[in-house]
């Protein structure tokens, strides 16, 4: 058994959670800065860092109180140390170090992408265990990962330019939906025709499973500009639906190809874009035709949260992968 405190401050969510045995979430506190950054159309790193400083202690205290545990009840403190915004990461790391030093409780550094993958282990109807294929797709990441063990990974494909979530944000801003783009495009697409506009889908030659979303993003922007120059109305719902379908087609096809090539019977989805309704339904439908099972976390565990960090920390704790006092932020940290 283990009781792990997780801390996550890689971007614009100040989060802390307590998780028992790598699956049971005792508390999951998230203080989001979306409303603060919305007026800028995206996250402002310096503002994010300052708000983390203001909130981190009270968020941790709330997580412990909600879980009904005290600091000395913990077995370890897990914290995100990358990738992410360097100033934001340092706030969480400093808080975790201070708690660890004051209490003598082991400190564990967690890769943020690894945390997203671990969100799939939080209590659900499907008991997922390695090996399997995981699509990690968010505002900063688009990876197809072969999960060999709970902390051993092989990246089979990745974006060569924009991450899928980044493309969603930029397209949403272009068609006037606002920020954050993913949920707004998903909502607008519900009333649109996904076949109305044929936006490009990039497929690389050979066995390459990499992604490229800058082309479809640029195609949408050019389409909008052409309509504006002609003085024509922008069919927002149709654009949202057609763009979303183009992105989802590539994400699903490449991920299912990876599962088939590696003889994997399970696919998991992780990251903020894993909440997208079309991605979930299309991945489940297409993979089901191939006899492949699909799982994904509850929406609250798709976006940045500390429960996923505590879950990933649990498996590192079992292997005694403890960090030292020299743990530092690594904004460009890779998965392996």
Residue pairs with C-beta under 8 A, 6 or more apart in sequence:
1 20
1 21
2 20
2 21
2 22
2 75
2 76
2 314
2 317
2 318
3 18
3 19
3 20
3 26
3 69
3 73
3 74
3 75
4 18
4 19
4 20
4 22
4 74
4 75
4 76
4 77
4 78
4 108
4 310
4 311
4 313
4 314
4 317
5 16
5 17
5 18
5 60
5 63
5 64
5 74
5 76
5 77
5 78
5 99
5 310
6 15
6 16
6 17
6 18
6 19
6 78
6 79
6 110
6 306
6 307
6 308
6 309
6 310
6 311
6 313
7 15
7 16
7 56
7 60
7 77
7 78
7 79
7 80
7 92
7 95
7 96
7 306
7 309
8 15
8 16
8 79
8 80
8 92
8 112
8 115
8 304
8 305
8 306
8 308
8 309
9 15
9 52
9 56
9 80
9 84
9 88
9 89
9 91
9 92
10 80
10 82
10 83
10 84
10 85
10 88
10 89
10 92
10 112
10 304
11 43
11 48
11 84
11 85
11 88
11 139
11 140
11 304
12 32
12 33
12 34
12 36
12 37
12 43
12 48
12 51
12 88
12 304
13 30
13 31
13 32
13 33
13 303
13 304
13 305
14 30
14 31
14 33
14 51
14 52
14 55
14 56
14 59
14 91
15 28
15 29
15 30
15 31
15 59
15 304
15 305
15 306
15 309
16 27
16 29
16 56
16 59
16 60
16 62
16 63
16 64
16 306
17 25
17 26
17 27
17 28
17 29
17 63
17 305
17 306
17 307
17 309
17 310
18 25
18 26
18 27
18 63
18 64
18 66
18 67
18 69
18 74
18 310
19 25
19 26
19 122
19 307
19 310
19 311
19 314
20 26
21 314
22 118
22 121
22 311
22 314
22 315
23 121
23 122
23 123
23 311
24 123
25 122
25 123
25 307
26 66
26 67
26 68
26 69
27 62
27 63
27 64
27 65
27 66
27 67
28 63
28 300
28 301
28 305
28 306
28 307
29 59
29 62
29 63
29 66
29 306
30 300
30 303
30 304
30 305
30 306
31 55
31 59
33 43
33 47
33 48
33 51
34 179
34 180
36 47
36 51
37 43
37 44
37 47
37 48
37 179
38 178
38 179
41 173
41 178
41 179
42 169
42 179
43 85
45 85
45 86
45 87
45 88
46 87
48 85
48 87
48 88
49 85
49 87
49 88
49 90
49 91
52 88
52 91
52 92
53 91
56 91
56 92
56 95
57 95
60 95
60 99
63 306
64 70
64 71
71 99
71 103
71 105
72 103
72 105
74 103
74 105
75 105
75 106
75 317
76 105
76 106
76 107
76 108
76 313
76 317
76 322
77 96
77 99
77 100
77 105
77 106
77 107
77 108
77 313
78 96
78 108
78 109
78 110
78 309
78 310
78 312
78 313
78 314
78 316
78 317
79 92
79 93
79 95
79 96
79 107
79 108
79 109
79 110
79 309
79 327
80 89
80 92
80 93
80 110
80 111
80 112
80 115
80 309
81 89
81 93
81 109
81 110
81 111
81 323
81 327
81 328
81 329
81 330
81 333
82 89
82 111
82 112
82 329
82 330
82 331
82 332
82 333
83 111
83 112
83 113
83 140
83 141
83 330
83 331
83 332
83 333
83 334
84 112
84 140
84 329
84 331
85 331
86 329
86 331
89 329
89 330
89 331
90 329
93 109
93 327
93 328
93 329
96 107
97 107
97 325
97 327
99 105
100 106
100 107
101 325
106 317
106 322
107 322
107 323
107 324
107 325
107 327
108 313
108 316
108 317
108 321
108 322
108 323
109 323
109 327
110 309
110 312
110 313
110 316
111 312
111 333
111 335
112 304
112 309
112 333
113 136
113 141
113 143
113 335
114 151
114 153
114 312
114 335
115 308
115 309
115 311
115 312
116 136
116 138
116 141
116 270
116 271
116 302
116 308
117 134
117 136
117 145
117 147
117 153
117 268
117 270
117 312
118 150
118 308
118 309
118 311
118 312
118 315
119 270
119 297
119 301
119 302
119 305
119 307
119 308
119 311
120 128
120 134
120 268
120 270
120 295
120 296
120 297
121 128
121 150
121 311
122 297
122 298
122 301
122 307
122 308
122 311
124 295
124 297
124 298
126 293
126 295
128 266
128 268
128 295
130 147
130 148
130 149
130 150
130 152
131 146
131 147
131 148
131 149
131 262
131 264
132 147
132 264
132 265
132 266
132 267
132 268
133 144
133 145
133 146
133 147
133 156
133 255
133 258
133 259
133 262
133 264
133 266
133 267
133 268
134 144
134 145
134 147
134 267
134 268
134 269
134 270
135 143
135 144
135 145
135 251
135 255
135 267
135 268
135 269
135 270
135 271
135 274
135 283
136 142
136 143
136 144
136 145
136 270
136 271
137 143
137 163
137 164
137 165
137 251
137 269
137 270
137 271
137 272
137 273
137 274
137 279
138 163
138 164
138 165
138 271
138 272
138 273
138 274
139 163
139 165
139 166
139 168
139 169
139 180
139 182
139 272
139 273
140 163
140 165
140 166
141 159
141 163
141 165
141 271
142 158
142 159
142 163
142 164
142 165
142 211
142 213
142 251
143 155
143 157
143 158
143 159
143 335
144 155
144 156
144 157
144 158
144 209
144 254
144 255
144 258
145 153
145 154
145 155
145 156
145 335
146 153
146 154
146 155
146 156
146 258
146 262
146 264
147 153
147 268
148 154
150 315
151 312
151 315
151 316
151 319
151 321
152 336
153 335
153 336
154 336
155 335
155 336
156 209
156 258
156 262
157 208
157 209
157 210
157 211
157 254
157 258
158 210
158 211
159 210
159 211
159 212
159 213
160 210
160 211
160 212
161 212
161 213
161 214
162 170
162 212
162 213
162 214
162 217
163 213
164 211
164 213
164 247
164 251
164 273
165 181
165 182
165 271
165 272
165 273
166 213
167 213
167 214
167 216
167 217
167 247
168 181
168 182
168 185
168 244
168 247
168 273
169 179
169 180
169 181
169 182
170 181
170 217
170 221
171 181
171 185
171 217
171 220
171 221
171 239
171 240
171 243
172 178
172 179
172 180
172 181
172 182
172 184
172 185
172 240
173 179
173 181
174 220
174 221
174 224
175 220
175 224
175 234
175 236
175 239
175 240
176 234
176 236
177 184
177 185
177 188
177 236
177 240
178 184
182 272
182 273
182 275
182 276
183 275
185 240
185 243
185 244
186 244
186 275
186 276
186 277
186 278
188 236
188 237
188 240
188 241
189 237
189 240
189 241
189 244
189 245
189 278
190 237
190 241
190 277
191 237
192 235
192 236
192 237
192 238
192 239
192 240
192 241
192 242
193 237
193 238
193 241
193 242
194 241
194 242
194 244
194 245
195 242
195 245
196 235
196 238
196 239
196 241
196 242
197 223
197 238
197 239
197 242
197 243
198 242
199 216
199 219
199 220
199 223
199 242
199 243
199 246
200 215
200 216
200 219
200 246
201 216
201 246
201 249
201 250
202 211
202 212
202 213
202 215
202 216
202 250
203 250
203 253
204 210
204 212
207 261
209 254
209 257
209 258
211 250
211 251
211 254
213 247
213 250
216 243
216 246
216 247
220 239
220 243
223 239
224 234
224 239
227 233
227 234
228 234
244 276
244 278
245 278
248 276
248 278
248 279
248 282
249 282
251 273
251 279
251 283
252 279
252 282
252 283
252 286
252 287
253 286
255 267
255 283
256 267
256 283
256 286
256 287
256 290
256 292
258 264
259 265
259 266
259 267
259 287
259 290
259 292
260 290
260 292
264 292
265 291
265 292
265 293
266 292
266 293
266 294
266 295
267 283
267 287
267 292
267 293
267 294
267 295
268 294
268 295
268 296
269 279
269 280
269 283
269 294
269 295
269 296
270 296
270 297
270 302
271 302
272 302
272 303
272 304
273 279
273 302
274 280
274 296
274 297
274 302
275 299
275 302
275 303
280 294
280 296
283 294
284 294
287 293
287 294
288 294
296 302
297 308
301 307
301 308
316 322
